[in-house]
């Protein structure tokens, strides 16, 4: 919650300024994750909270800006207003925020970073005062329900959702505008879920078990009722638990590794699914990643979870080619393919601002290249699990159908298919294939 600031947190005016600058970076095509990673440790939490909320509430804030600003303001003013207005807009996913007068005062101060005249200060002051009055609940209804807010999506994105999910496409956008829940995966090599819940309870942290999703039993999934920093989670730094969406936890469960299996995680970074596979079985693992920077995150995760061993290899390589491969066939392959990430917008609200319609076709081609190559590395009777964190059929069911048509020895097994975002999981696609013969 924003009002719970640490002694070393930024003054709100500085946080607003940096968050508005981060939004500007996103609008120029830069990943918000990349921008936030460049901030100092004391800056990142509040700036992330402000910028995430501004992007989630973009539709509502710009309705209000358009209503109260007759002429489109300069980008830096627009982005500052977006961040500040998001603090006023209550959508039911946050607790009490800053006082109205504090938001107005600090936003006006933030203008001083770039405004050498009174123009921006006067505009921001006037607009925020009008917005705060407009958003006040009626006097006779002090507990007036929060306005539902849809996630911003470009026209081509909305058209795809409407075509693919004609009955629920709007509810998807509303669901993705909400702050994502904190979901944990208990490391079963250290604790059972029940045991870890006891540790949480002792620490005063309420939790609830997520028993299954789409009929898939999840023995390690926990929902934290009131999110806390990971530093407050018992045993986090000694590997007792990881943060992982419940929908993502389906992957390792479906692949069902067994002791001695040789398993390939073909697009492994940041290593969450690699780690989950190793938590489930004492298998031999190859974690492959092309991006050198992201490759390091796999090792970091395995170190924290105490899963490094001589049976685990972390390699840099392109999954669409075999230059890294030593010729040994795999028992099981997890292919969490590069995709639009349209299913994980709640956790990465900059995605709809960064994606372009042409990206989908190029991603689809890359997915097919990797699928085709991965199949060559699989033993007869082996399993390949194709996963994307996408909602678009072009990256999900269309790909699975194409792959089955191209490979007569691919037998499709039971898997959830398309998962839509819910209160406990992001949007994912799953297709499981068994190799019937060479």
C-alpha positions, 0 to 999 in steps of 0.5 A: 500500500502506498501510504506505508512508506519505509524511512528511505522511500522517496518523497511523493513528488520525486516518485511522481516525477520518476514514474511519469518519466518511466511512463514516457519511456514505455510510450517510446517503446521501452520495457517498463521492467528494463526501466525499473531495473535501472532505478536505485533500490530505494526508488523502485518499490514506489515508482513501480507501484505508481507506474503500474497503477497508471498503466492499469488505469490508463483508460479511466485517467484519459477519459478524465484528462480529456474531460477537463483539458480542452487541448491535449497537454504536452506528453510530460504533463499528460504522463504526470497527470496519468500517474497522479489521477491513478492515485484518485481512481479506486478500483477495489484492488488497493487500500486507502491511498494518499490524502487528496490535498497531498496528491495535488500538492506533490504533483504540482511540486513534481512539475518543478522538475521541468516546468520553468513557467506556471503553465504546467503547475496551474494546469495540473493543480486545476485538473487534479482538483476537478478530478478529485471532486468528480471522483468523490462518492455521493454524500449519501453513499460513503461506501459507493462501489468502486468503478470497474476499469478496463485495461487499455488495449490497442484496437487490433488487440481488442478486435482479436479478443472480441473475435476469439472470445465474443462473450467474455472479451470485455471481462478479460480487459476488466480482469487484467486491469486489476492488480495481480494477486501474490501467488506462491509455490512451496518448495516441496523439497523443504516443506509441504504446503500445510507446513509452510502455511503454518510458518506463514500463520506464525508470521501473521500472514494469511494464506489460502491453498489453491487446490487445482486449476482446470482440473490439474491438481496443484499441491504447492500453490498458495494465495497470500490474502494481503500481499507482503514483500518477499523479504517478509516471507518465511524462508524466502532467501533460503529457498523455501518458496517462490513467487509463481502464478498458479497458472504457470505451476501447471507446466511442471505438473503436466510434464510430470518429471520422474527420477532419472528423466533427462528434461529440457527447458527450451526457453528457460529464463528466468528459471521458475519452471526449471526450478519447479521441475527440479523440486518435483523430481531428481531429474537431469535438467538442461535449462536453455536460454538465448538471452545472456542477461536473462541466463544469469537469472536462472542460476540465481533462482537455482542458487536461492532454491538450493537446486544446483547439482551436477545433474543441472546444466544451464546453457546459452543457446538458440532453441530454434537451432541445434548448435548447442545440442550434444546429440543426446535425446530428451525424455521430456521437453518444456517449450515455454515459447516466446509470445505476445505475453497477452495473458500476463498483462495484470503483472506487466501492464506495459505489454499492450502499449509495447506490442504491435499487430505485426509482432504476432506473425513474427512470433508465430513463425519463431514458435513454429521454428522452435517447435519443429526443432524441439521435436527432433530432440525428443525420444520416442515415447517422450513428452513435449509440452507447448506453453505460451502466456498468450490469449491469442489463438494464433499463438495457442490452439492454431499452433497446436493444430498446425504442429499435429498436422505437420507431425504424424508421430505427434499424439496429443494428450490431455491438457487444459488448452486455453486458460483465461485470466481469473483471480488466481491465474494469468492467461496461459495456453497448454498443449501436450504431445507424446512422440509415437515413434522416431 
